[in-house]
Amino acid sequence: MTNWTPKSSNRWWRAVTVLALLCGFCASSPAQRYSFKGYIQGLGNPNITSIQQDRIGYLWMGTQNGLYRYDGSQFQRYGAAEGIPDRIIDNVYIGLDGTLWVGTTAGIYFERKDGRFAEVRLPYALNEFTHPTGTTFTSIKPDEVVTASSSHGVVLKRRGNDDWVAEPLNLNGGFVWSVLYGPEGSLWYGCDKDLCRLKDGQTTRLRASLKLPEEQWVTMMVARNGHIWLRSNANVVEMMPDGSRADVRDLPGGATSEAYPTLAEDNQGRILTAHGSTLALWDKDHWRLVTEHNGLSPFEIQELFVDREGSIWMGVVGHGLLRWVGEDRWEAYTQNDGLSDNLVWAVQRDHQGRLWIGTDSGLSFIPAKSNTPKIWQSPKVQVARAGSLAISADGAIWMGSLAGSLTRIDQKTLTATQQTLPAVYQILADGPHRLWIATVNGMFVVDPAGDDRNAHPVLDAVFPKTAIRFTDMSVDQAGNLWATSDAGLFKHDAIGWHAIDPGKSGAKPDLITVDWNGDIWVAGPSQDLMRLRVSDYKVTSAEHIGRPPLMSEEIVSLVVDHRGWLWVGEDAGVTVFDGHRWRSFTQDDGLIWNDTDSFALTEDHDGSMWIGTSGGLSHLIAPQDALAGSPPPPAISQVMLGTVPITDGGSVKWSSNQLTISMALLSFKDTQDIGIRYRLVGEQDSGWEETREMTVHYRHLEPGNYRFEVKGVNAAGSTVSPVASYAFTITPLWWQDKYIKWELGLITLVLAVWTWRRRVGQLMRQKRQLEEAVKGRTQDLEREKTELVRTREQMRHFAEHDGLTGLWNHRIIVERLRGEVDRSQRDGTPLSIILVDLDYFKRVNDAMGHVAGDLTLRETGGIFQRAVRSYDWVGRYGGEEFLLILPGSDFEAARNRAEHLRATVEAACLGEGDRTFSVTASFGVAAGFPTNYEEMIQIADAALYRAKNAGRNCVMATEIKPNVVSISAAG
């Protein structure tokens, strides 16, 4: 709980005041949404007063109830057992020599070489020396630190390796708020409501000459450019290092009292400070504010810190630690920011600089030089399920809908025309006069620059006669078009369309993209990511890419950017391959949501990447920066032989206990796919091993010299960090001396030879007996194993197949239908089923016997099995009823298929010799976009019932549209 202070007691009305002052500014502030990750699990007190990072890379946090260390995975509390009292921590500071200093309400402590803390005795009574909040430690020499509190100054000097003494430092002024060494060696400090400088033994008050506000300067900082920044409760000041000029840099809205006047500088040289719950960044000549509207916590920021990797950390009052995930590399937009829907399907930037965003509910756009999405609408134009976008050469915006339409929007007037098409998966322009449209019912083409802007179906002899579903397209470096479909891969070049022979690859993808090397990358719901090489319209080689390096088998989008990098959208994030290594991005890196959407990867004109997810639209601003650099090497935090610690370069007496080595990655961002590779070099060399665990064990080590080496690796096995090493020696005990060991070894050898000769005869006899017994038992086991495998396979087959027809049984075919309905809803593709009932089947049994009835069921099932596609499903639904499942087939295709089957059954001649006969069947079809499998079976059953009432031997079909069911008949 936060201690009560006069400032904290007025927190509510201050927050209201800050909001009112910033209101005008926030109206024009960026509408981007950023990601912030909270860390509080294991943190005993949620009020953080100070944050620092030591030389190894650990984060140290002072709280109102003790000191904590964070290694990227857990918080470790330091208290009385480590030599530091459980008190309020006022400040944490890292000296120039790497020493960790902690200012508490019980005194000043430093970390010793062994990791414990020791107190420095102050030259004042404890009740006369209490740190205020702010900059109370500073240093200009490795063996000297200056600190101040109240009206006292103290110089902390090293006297030995782990020995520091405190000497008084005379600082003028009734109350010293802060101390800071400037770049030129002067000691600056906040004195009363003035700014003082101690130089060459003389103190100068500078408030009047610099025209500074009359304030208590509690926080000071030297920026990377050498300028000194000052922060009071109300004002922010930038001062030249020599004190010749100071400029007031107050936050928008004027000076207001701030309870936590913290300062920090990020890796871009921007000055950070807090304004209540708002994070302010001084960017060259203005303040940029990040607020709750951008995804930041609504609670006050108490402390700010930037680590060596550039991550911005915030201590939030009462809510622990917060990290800006992705910093300025990631931003996002959601429905709360103005999008029409959080489910984002497509993104394209037009010639006017507008960013168009297709969502499940409609179409939005962000105007050029703006960050606020707007919803686009036009009278009598339906834009639901805006699944694909393209910009033609004339600047027009083309939108394809998964609901079945193609819309053209004029780039100047934003007026639109719309035409009806089958559900559109992808639109791609490969020239000024050609716009390709891949749909659920064939390929279409439009001339955007012509007078006739209607889409026309592409008719080519290479395509099957029946309309097929085209799912994705890509253009290679030579300008050739590649397309995926239910009928396989196709290529369009200067000669025309060509079917690609998959060869032995078995490739039947839904997604495709082509990289700079001419490699064809394909994927889909039914196959892994594959890299294909195609020559003379045939796949000549295929490489499967699985996990790792991918995070999921569910791949929904593929694209190659202008750098030649491959981007893979998955239901667990995004993975990119730069030609050398694989790298993944998730919510831990700044992605707004891990579940990315189909075809929702797009590169912008500036090389940034837009990623559509089911939780909003993410923008990776600088992909090259996100992949650049490497995390620091893992830190070896502790090496123990049993319960005895070993220092780096130290030694320990041998024992039979195991060696335990504890490590930490100490990289606080982009580590979701990072593990370690390690080995122990010495008397007993071990090979490189990989693990995700941060603790490794070695048993039964011999005396000798050892070196432990470890480095970070990613999920693909590529090294991503330098190697860290730790050397130590295990010294032998007296009886482990090599001469004594030789003597003991010789005695042992003689005894072993005598024992061996005594036992060898008995062992040979036992061996022969055992060999005979084992041989007989092995033969028995092999027979039992063969019988067991055969029985298990028979049982599995009987459990899943109908015993008479060999088709899927009722349970399995219903399970397959449930899965296909789920896929149809997920991918937005149509699904059809056919329910078949043999007409007057009882007459066959009665007139010709049950043998003829069984023959009829088998022959009819065989007709259905031979007539469907390889990925269709056929099962015996019960009695004389059969159920056929046709994924991807729309209403017309399913009805035509049913009519073809009806005619085939009617024409079939059953039986043998003189005992031949024929049968007919009634067909009920349900096709379209079902909401659940039970509903679909009911619709098909109702259609079958109508077919029987209509005289049997006919087809009745029902089309299922979104929220609409239409009935049709065929006979």
N, C-alpha and C positions, 0 to 999 in steps of 0.2 A: 504494500500500500504506500502511496506517495505521502511523505511527511507534510504536515500542514504548514504553509507559509502564507504571509499576506498576499503573495502573488497568486499562489495556487487557489486561494479562497475566492479570488475574483476571476477565475478562469472562464467561467461561463460568459460573463459580460464582455471579457476581452475577446473571446472567440466571435461573439456577435459583432463587436466593433471591427475586427479584422475582416470578417466576411463583408461587412458593409463597405469598408474602404476599398476592398479588392473587387467589388461587384462589377464596376465599370470595366476594369481591366480583364476580368475573367470572361466577359462577354466576347472579347476578341482573342482570348487565349486559344491555343491549339486544342482541337477536340479529340486528338489522338488518345487512345487508351493504352497505358503501359502495364506491365506485369510487375507485381511486387510480391515477394515471398516472405512469410513470417517464420521466425524461429523463436519458440518459447518453450518447447518440450525439453525438460531438463534444466531450464533456467529457473533457479529458486526464487528470484525476485524479478518482476517484469519492468522495473524502473531502472534504466541504464544511465549512469552518470558519465561514463567515459569509455572510449573504445581505442585500442591501439593494436598494432601488429608487430610481433617480435621478429628477430632476424631469421628464425627458422621458418616462420610463416603462420604461426598460431595467432588467433585473435584473442585478445584479453579484454574482458569487460568488467568495469566496476559498476556495482549496483548498490542500491540502498540497503542491501543485506549481505554483502560479501563480494568476493572476487571469483570470476569464472574464466576458464579457458575453453575456446571452441576450436575443434580440429576439422570442421567441415561435416562431421557426422554426429557429434555429441558434445554437450557441455560438461566440463569437469570443474567441480567446485574446489577452491583452495581455502582452507580455514585453519583452525587451531592445529590440526595434525601436520600441516605444512609450515607452521610457524607464523601465520598471519591471523589476527583475531577476526571474528565474525562481526564486523562493524560496517557502518556506512563507508563506502569507498568514494572519496571526493574526486580523485584524479588518478589516471594511469599514464605513465610516461616511459618511453624507450630512450635511454641515453645514447650518446654517439658511440659508445663502446658496446652497445647492445644490452646493457643492464636494464632490467625492468624495475621501475620505481612505482610505488603505490602510496598515495596519500590517503590516510584514513582519519576518522575521528579519534583514533587511538594513537596516532603518530605516523611516522614515515618508515616504510619498509622497502627492502630491495631483495631481488631474487639472487641467491647464491649459485655457484657452479653446480651444486648437487641438486638443484631444483627446489630447495627449501627457501624460506624467507627469513630474513633477519631484520631487526629494528635498528635504526640509527638514533642514538641518544641526542636529543635536541638541546641547545644551550638555553632553552626557555622552559618554563613550566608548561605542561600540556594544555592547561586551560587558557594559556596565552597564545596558543598556536593552533589555529584551525583553518583549513583550506577553504576559501570561497570557491564557488563554481566558476570555472574559467581556465585561463592559461596560467598555471601556478608552478610549472617546471620549465626550465630552459637550460640549454647547454651550448658551450662553444668549444669545450675541450673534452677529450675522451675520458679523462680522469677527474672531471669536475662538473657538478650540476648545481644550478641556482634554483632555489625555491623560495616562495614568500607566502605569508599569511598574516592577515590583520596588519599590524604596524611593524612586523618583523620580516627581515630577510635572512636567509641562511645559505651558506655555501657548503655543499657536500663534496668532500675530497676523499679520493682513494688513498688508503695508507698501505694496503696489502691486497693480496689476490681476492679475498672475501672480507675486506675490512674497510669500512668507510667511517669518516668522522664528520661532525657538523660544526661549523664555525659561524658566528654571527656576521651578518652583512648589514651595514648601516645604509638604509634607504630613507630618504626624506619623505615626509608626507604622513598625515594622520592615519590613513588606511591604505594598504597596498592591495590592489585588486588582481593584478596580473603582472607577469614578468616575461620578457622576450629579448633574446639577443638578435640584433639586426645584422644584416649582411656585412656591415662595416665594423662590427665588433662592439658597438654601443649596446648598453643594457636599457631597454625601454620598459617602462612599467606604468600601470595605471595608479595614480596617486590621488586619493580623494576623488574630486571630480575634474581632475586635470590629467595631462599626459606628461610624464617625466622621462628625461634621458640622462643616464649616468655615463659620462664619457671622460676619460683621463682623470678620474677621481672627482669630477665636478658634476653636479646635478642641475639641469635646466628644465624649467616648466615651459611647455610649448603651446598650451591651449590657446592663449590669447594671440600669439604670433601666427598660428595656423588657422585661427578663427574656427576652432572646433566647438561643437556644442558642449555645454557644461554637463558632462555625463561621467558615469563610472565605467571606465573601459575595462571590461572583465575578460574579454577574449581578444587575443592578438595572434597574427599568423604572418609568416614570410611566404609570399607567393613564389612561384617558379621564376617569374621575371624579376624578382628582387624587391618588388613593392611590398609594403607592409599594410595589412588590412586590420582595422580595429572594429570591434563590435561592442556596443553597449546594449542596454535593454531597449533603447529606442532608435539608435542610429547605427549606420554602417559607413565606414570611412576608408578610402584608399589613400595611402601616403607614400611619397617618394622615400627611398631608403635613407637618404641623408637628412630627412626632415625638412626639406625646403618647401614642400607644397603638400597640401592635403585636400582631397575632394570628397565631399559627402556623397555617398551612393545609397541614399535611403531607398527602402522598398516602395513600390507603388502605393499610393494612398497616403503618403506622409509618415512622419515618425509616430509610432505607437509603441507602447510598453510591451516588451517581449520577455517572458519568464525564462527562456532558455536561449540566450544569445550565442549560439554556436557558430563556428566557421570551419570550412574545409575547402580543399581544392581538388578537382578531379583530374583525370589524365589528359583532358583537353585544355587544361589551364583555366577552366571556369571556376569562379568562386561560388561556393555553396553556403547558404545559410537557411535558417528556419524562420518561419513567420506563423506561429501557431501550428496548425496541421499542414501548412503549405511549405513545399520545398522551393526555394528561390535559387536560380542559377544566374550569375552575372556573366553574360555572353558578349564580350567585347565592349559594348556600350549601353546595354540595357539588361533589365532583369527579365528573365523568363520564369514563369511560375508553373509548377506542377502541383495540382490540387486533387481533391477527391473526385472531381470530374474526370481526371485522367487515370483513375484507379487507385490513387493513394489513400492510405488510411485516414479516417476522419479524426484521429487522435493527434494531440500535440507532439511535435518532434522535439525530443529532449537532447539528442546528441547526433552528430554527423561524423562520418569517417569514410575515407576512400582507401581501399587496400592496394597492394602492389599490382594486382591484376586489373585495377580500375573499377572494381565493384563499389557501388555507393551503398553504405550501411547507415541505417537510421535507428536510433533508440527511441521508441515510441512510448509515451507516458502510459504506464499501466498495461502495456501490451507487448513488451519484450523487444526483440530485434527484428528489423525489416531490411530486406535487400531489394534494390531495384534490379530486377532480373532482365538482363540484356541491355541495360542502360539505354543509350540512344540508338542502339542497333535495331531494336524491335519497337514497333508500335502496332496498334490494333484499332478496329472499329467494330462496334456491335449495334444491336437494335437500339440500345440506350443512347448511342451517339448519332442516330439518324438513319441507319440502314433499314430497309424494308423487312428484313428477316435476318436472324443469326445464321441460317443455313445458306452458305455462299457457294454458288456453283461456278461462276465465271467472272473474270476481270479483264478489262481491256482499256487502254488509254487512247483517246481519239486525237485527231489532228489539231483540235482546239485546246488540247491539254487537259480535257476532262477525263476523269477516271470513272468508267462505267462498271457497275457491279451487279451481276445477275444473282438473284437469290431465289429461294423456294417460293416467296410470296410476290416477287415482282422485280422491278428494275430500279436501281438507285445510281446516282452519280455524284462525284465530288468535283466541283468546279475547279478550273485551273487556279493555282495559287491560293487554294482554300483547303481547309481541313474539316469542313463540315458537310457530311453527306446530305443529299436531297433525294427525295423519292420522285422518279419520273412517272408521269401518267399522261395518257392521251385518250380523248373520248372514243369509245367503241373499240379500243385496242386492249386485248387481254395479254398480260405479260406474266402470268403466273408460271412458276417453274422455269425461270429464265436460265436454262442449262448451258448455253454457249453464246459467245460473243465474237464478233470479228469486225474489223474496220476495212472497208474497201478502199481502193486507190482514190476514189473521188471524195473520201472523207466520211462517207455515210456509215452509220452504226447499224450493224445487222445483229439481230438477236433471234436465236432458235429456242423454241420452248419444248420442254419434254411433254407438255400437254398437247402439242401438235399444232405449231404455227411458226411462220417466219415473218419477222417484223423488220422493216427498214426505217431508220430514223434519220432525217435530214440534219446534217451537222450544224447548220446555221439556224434554222427555225425550230428544230427539235420536234417537228411534226412527223407523224408516222403513217405508214401504210402497212397493211398486214394481209398475208395470204395463208390459207390452210395447207398444212403439210402433215405427213406422219410425224410422230414424236422425233424431235431433232436431238442427236447426240453431240454433233460437232460441226462447226463451220470453219472453213479455211480458204483464204484467198491466195492463189499462186500466180496472180498476174492482174493487170488492170481490167481484163475482160472475162475473168473467170472466178467464180466463187463456188466452191464445192460444199455440199450439205450432206452429211451422213445421217441417215434416219433409220428408224426401226423397220422401214419397208422400202429399202433401196437407197441408191445414191442419186442425188439431184444436183443440178448445176444452174447457175444464174450468171448472166452477163451484167455486172453492176453498171457498166458505162453505156449499155445499149438502151434502145427504146423499150424493149420488152424486158421488164425486170421480174418476170414471173419465173419461178423455179420449174425446170423441166426434168423429168426422170432420165437417168443415163441408161441407155439400152445398148448392151454390148454382148456379143456372142460368148465372151468369156464368163459372163455371169450366168448362174442357173436361171432357168426359165421363170421359176417362181421368185417373187420378190424376196430379198434377203436383208437381214439387219446389218447395217454398217455402224461400227461403234466408235472408231477413232481414225485420225489421219495425221500425217507428218510429211514435210517436204525436206528432201536431202539437199546436200550442197550443190548437186547438179540440177536442181529444180524439178526432180522427179517426185511424184506424189505416191505415198504409201498409205494403204488403208487396211484396217482390220474388219472382219465380218464373220458372221456365223458360218460362212462357206470357206473361211481361211483368209490368207493374206493375198492382197492384190497390189500391183504396181502400175502406175500410169507414167509412161515416158513419151518421147517424141513419136514413137510408133503407135502407141495406144495402150489399152489395158492388157495386163498379163496376170494370170494366176501364178502364185509362187508355190512351187512344190516343197512341202515341209520336210521331205526326206525322212531321215530317222529321228528328227528333232521332236516330232509329235506336237509342234507348236500350233495352238488354236487360241490366239490371244484376243483380248478385247482392247488392249492399249498398245500404242506404238510410238516410238520417237527414234530419230536417226542422229547419231553423233558425227563429229567432224571426220572421224576415221572411216566413215561408211558403215560402222557397226549398227545393226538394227536391234534396238532394245524393245522387248515386248513383255507383256504381263497380262494378267487377268484373274478373275475369281477362280478359274479352274486350273491355273498353272502358276509356277514360280516366275520370278523375274529371270529373263533369259537374254543373253547377248548372242545374236545370230550374225553369221556371215552368209551373204547371198551372192551367188554367181550364176549367170545364165538362167535367171528366174528359178533357182533352186537353192534351198538352204544347204550349205556345204559344211557348216560347223555350228554347234550350239553349246553355250556355257550356261549352266544353271547357277543363279545367285540366290542363296537362302539366308538363314539366320545362323550366326552373324554373316555379313555386316548389317543386314536389314533387321528392323525391330519387329516386323510382323509379316505374316504371309498374306494379309489382306491389303493388296496394292490397288490404289484407286486412280492414280494419275502419274504420267511420265512426261518430262520435258527436258530438252537440252538447251542451255542458255548460250549467250553470245561468247562466253569463255570456253565453251565446249564441255561444261560440267553437266553431269546427269543429275536431275532432281527426281526423287521418288516420293510420291505422297502415299501415306499409309494410314491405317486406322489407329496407329500409335505414335504418329508424328511424321517428320520429314527427314529423309536421308539423302545426302548429296555425295557424289563421287567426282573428284576433280581430276581423275585419271591416274592418281597415285594412292590416295587413301579415301576411305569412307568416313563420313561424319554425320551424326544424327542430331536433330533439333526437336525438343519437346517443350512442354510447359515450363520445365526447369530452366530452359534457356531464354524464354520470352515468348514462345508460341502461345497464342490466346487459348487454343484448345487442341488436344492431341488428335482428335478424330477429324482428319482432313477429308474433303469431299471430292467426288469424281470430277476429273478434268479441271481441278481448281488450282493449278499451278501456272503462274504467268510471270514472265519477265517484263519489267518496265523499261522505258527508253533509257533510263540512267543505269541499268544493270541491276537494280534492286528487284526483289522477288515478292510477289503477292501470293498469299497462301489462303485459300478459302477453307474454312472448317465449319463444323456444325455448331460452333460456339462463337462465330464471328469471323472477321477478315483480319489476317495478320500481314504485316509488312516487314520484311527483313531488309533494312535500308542499305547495308554495306556487306554483302555476302563475303567479299574478299577479306574483310577484317574479321568476320566471324570464323573463317577457316585459318586465318594467319596465326602465327605464334604457337607456342606450346605451353602447357601448364608447368609449374615448377616440379622438380623431382620429388617423389614421396619423401616425407620426413621420417627418419628412424627415431622414434620417441623414446624407446626403452629396450634394452637388451638385458635379459636376466638368465643366469644359469641357476635353475631352481629358484631360490629366494634371494640370490646374491646378484646385485646389479653390476654390469660391466660398462665402463666408460669407453668412448671411442679412442682407440690407441692404448687402452688399458689391458690388464691381465687379471685372471682369476684362477684359483686352484681347481683342479679337476674334481668333478663329482659325477655320480651316475644320474643326476637329475637332467631333465630335458632343458634345452636352450629355447627360450621364448623371445621372439623379436616382434615388437609392436611398432606399427607404422601409421601414418596419416597422410592422405593425399595433399591436404592443405591447398587445394584449389577449390574455390567456393563457387565457381560457375562453370558451366559446360562440362560437367563431370558425370552425367548420367550413364555414359557408356565407357567409363575409364576404370580399368583394373590395374593390377601390377604384374610384372614379370620379375622373378628374383632367382638368385642362386647363391650358394655358399662355396667359396673357393678356399681350399686349404688341404689339410691332411686327407680329408674325405670329400673330394670335389663332388658337387651335385650339379646336374644339368639345369638349364633354365626351366622354371615352372611358372604357370600363370594361375592367378586366383583373383577373386573379388574380396576375399577376406583381408583384413588389415593386421592380422596376427598369424605368424607362422611358427612352427615348432620343429626342432631337430632332437632326436634321441640318440643316446650312446655315442657322443662325440669323443674322439680320442684327443689326448693332449697335442697341442701344435698351434701354429699360427693360422688365423682365419681372416677372411674378408667377405663380408656380406654385401652383395650388390643388388640394387632394385631400381626399376624404372617403371614409369606409367605406360600402359598400352591401352589401345581402344578395343572395341568389341571385335574388330576385324583382325586383331593381332598386330597392328602397326604400332611402332614405338612413337609415343607422343611427348615424352619428357626426357631430359638428361638423366644420367645414371647417378644415383646416390650410393655411397659406400660407407661401410663401418668396419674398421679393423680391430681385432682383439686377439689375445693369446690365452690359451688354456694351458696352464703349467702342470706338469705331472707330479704325482705323489711319489714317495721314496721307492715304493715297490714297482712303480711304472718306469724306473730307470732301464735303459735299453740293455745294459749288461746283465742286470738281474733278470730281465725278461728273457734273455737268451738262455741263461742257466735254467730257469723254470721251464722254458720251452723244451730244452734237451731232456730234462727229467720226464716231462709230460710225454715226449715222443717215445722214450723207452717204455714207459708204462703202457702207452697206447699200442705199441707193437706187440708186447707180451699179451695184452688183453685181446688184441685182434687175432693173434694166432690161436689163442685158446677158444675163441668164439667162432672162428671162421668155419670150422667143420659143422658146428651146430646150425649156423646161419645158412649154409649151403643146402642142408637138408630141408630146413624150413622153407627156403626159397622155392625149391622144386615142388613142395607140397602146395605152397600158396599159388604158384603159377598155374597148376592144374585146377585148383579151386576157382581162381579168378577167370580162367578161360571158360570154364563151364558157366559160371555166373554171368559173364559178359554176353555169352550167346543167349542166355535166357532173357537178359535185360533188353537186348536188341530186338528180340521177337516181341516182348511186351511193349516196347516203345513204338514199333511199327504198327501194332494193333491199336494202341492208344491214339496215335495220330490219325489213323484211318477212321476210328470211331468218332473222334472229336470233329473231324471235317464233315462226316455224315450228319452229326447232330446239328452243326451250324447250318448246313444246307437245308435240313428238314425244318429248322426253326425259322428260316427266312423265305423258303420257296413253297409253292403249292405242290403237293405230292403228285397230283394228277397231270397238271399242265407244265410244271417246271417253271412257271412264271412266279414273280414276287407274290407272296401271300398278302392277305388283307392288312395285317399289322405293318408290314414293311412298306407297301405301296402308299398307305396313309402317312407314314413318317416321311416318305419322299415328297409327298404333296405338301406337307407342312413346311419342309425345307425350301421347296421351290416358291411357295407363296412368300416366305420371308425374303428370299433373294429378289423376287419381283418387286416387293415394296422397297427394298434397299436400293436397287439399281434403277427403279422406275421403268422396268421392262414388262411387256405383256406376258401373260401366262394363259394357257388353254388346257382344259381337260375334256376327255370324251368318256362318257359312261355308256357301256354297250350291254344290251340284254338280248339273248337269243330268243327268237320268236317261237312260241309253241314248243318249247324244249321238252315239255312233259310228254308230248305226242311221240317224240323220237324214242324216249325211254319206254313208253307204253307199247308202241308199235314194233320197235326193232330190238328192244332190250337195253339193259344198262350198259352192256359192252359198246353198243353203237353210240349211246349217250356220252360215254367217256371218250370214245374216239372223236365225237363231234367237238367236245371241249378242247381236246388236245390239238386237233387240226385248226380250229378257230384261233386258239391262242397262238399257234405258230404263224398264222396269217398276219395277226397283229404284230408279232415280234419282228417279222421280216419286213413289214411295211413302214416301220417308223425309223427315225434317225438314231444315230448311235448314242446321243445324249438324251433321248426321250425315255420314258419309263412305262412299262406295261405290267399290269398285275391282275390277278384274279380277285375281284372285289367280293365275290361270294356267289355260290350256286352257279347259275349260268350268266353271271354279270362280270364284265371286265372293265378296268379303269385304265385309261391312257393319259399320261401327263406330257404336255408338249411345251417345254420352256421356250420363251421368245416368240412363240407363234401368236399372231393377233387373231382377231375374230374371223376375217375372211380366210386366212390360211388354215385355221382349225376346222372351219366348216367345210372347206374343200377337201381337207384330209379325211374328215369323217365320211363325206360322200364317196370318196375313193374307196375307203374301207368297206362301206356298205355294199358297193358294187362288187368288190372283190369277194366278199363273203357270199353274196348271192350267186356269183358265177362259179364258186368252188364246187367241185365234185368230190364228195366224201365217200369213204368206204372202198371196197376192193371187189374186183370181178363183177358178178351179177348183182351184188348187194351194194349198189351205190345209191346215194341220195344227196339232196342239197338242203340247205337251211337258209334262213334270212335272219336279220338282226335289226333291232331298233337302236338309234343313236341319240344321246342327249349331250349337247356341247355347251360348255361354259367358257367364255374367253374374255380377256381384257385385263383389268387391274383389280384383283380381289383384295378384300380387307382381311380375310382369314380363310383358312382351308375349309372349315365346317360350312361357311356360307357358300363357298364354291361348289362343294359336293351337293348341297341342297339345290342350288340353281341347276346343276347338271341333271340331278334326279328329277327335278320338275320338268326339264326339257324332255327327258326320256319318257316321262309319264305322258306328255303331250304327243310324243311320237307314237306311243302305243295306242292312244285314243284316236290318232289320225289313221289307223289302219295297219300299223307296224311297217317294217321294212322301209323306214324313212329316217331322215335326220331333222332334228329340231335343235336350234342353237339360240343361245342367249348371250348378248354382249354385256360385259360388266365395265362400265365407265366409272371414273371417280364420282362416287355418290349417285351414280345413275345406272340403271339396268335396262337394256333394250332387248326385245325379243324378236327373233327372226326364224323363219322356217325354210326348210329345203326338203324336197322329196324326190 
